[in-house]
Amino acid sequence: DYLLKPVAADDLESAVDRLRLELSRLYELPVDHSVSRNGAEKSVEKAVDYMRLHYMEDIDIGMLAGQLGFQGAYLTRLFNRHLGESPLKYLTGLRIREAKRLLEESTLSISAVGEAVGYPDQFHFSKTFRRVTGMNPSAYRKAHMQDKDQL
């Protein structure tokens, strides 16, 4: 392919993408998503969508990054740039928000809530919950049950 002057931005981006793909095939270069801000944002959105659908499973950030075509450290940089937090912190936030909802709205045991949000080890769940919220899951549930009773 060749480009004629003047070049439209879309034509140039398309040609660069084709060239990057061809070079990647020839020299096994890793795809650099940082070239396009849209590409980076889309990659973060894909990772976020995956986490939202699979937060209750064991998610390996390195594996997730690999599926998106880059290293875990690069995914972390993208998350920090676009969301202001690391992928692990984002995932933990998702899990704890869902745990809070389950503690408030269900009678599931603490260990069942932990398992439902991706923490099969109750001790790890309680420790993480306390670190994020400032109270353990039982105290959180009790405090919110009292709030409901007062309404």
Salt bridges, closest charged atoms under 4 A:
ASP1 OD2 - ARG18 NE 2.62
ASP17 OD1 - ARG20 NH1 2.94
GLU22 OE1 - ARG25 NH1 3.51
GLU41 OE2 - ARG37 NE 3.24
GLU57 OE2 - HIS54 ND1 3.03
GLU98 OE2 - ARG101 NH2 2.49
GLU104 OE2 - HIS144 NE2 3.78
GLU105 OE1 - ARG101 NH1 2.99
